[in-house]
Structure formats: C-alpha cells, structure tokens
Amino acid sequence: MNQNQCPTCDSELDWQGHYQCTQCDVSFKKVGFCPDCEAELEKLQACGAANYFCNSCNELKSKSRVRFEFHKLDS
C-alpha cells in the first residue's frame, strides 16, 4: 500500500525536496498530528531516523500512531 498518495487524484506522489503530484501539478508537505491530542507534531531527524514530538503532550509519539495529512504548499 502506498502511503504517499495525492489527496485529490490518488496518484503516487514524487519526492523532489517536497511531495509533488505530477498529475495535478501540485506540491504538498506531509504534516503529522498527535494521536492523543490532535496537535501538529514536530519532526525530529537524527542519524537517519525520524521521530515525532508533541509539544502539547510534551512527549515523543510513535510513527505508527501518527495521523498524516498532505497540505498544499503555496505557489
């Protein structure tokens, strides 16, 4: 199952420093939300690993529990 699909046309998104739908010609950013309080999470990257931190709950969240959405980038 592809986890990076365009929310408009369901095509696979390409990575070009950001997510890009070649069908719709739209750029997106992937935003994670806390599974407990629904606040936007901060992505922490180090040594090739990505972790997600909730500033509201003040704790790390498991990537498997995070809800992701794609938001259009302003042109």
ABEGO torsion letter per residue (X at the ends): XBABBBAAAGBBBBBAGBBBBAAAGBBBBBBBBBAAAGBBBBBBBBGGBBBBBBAAAGBBBBAAABBBBBBBBBX
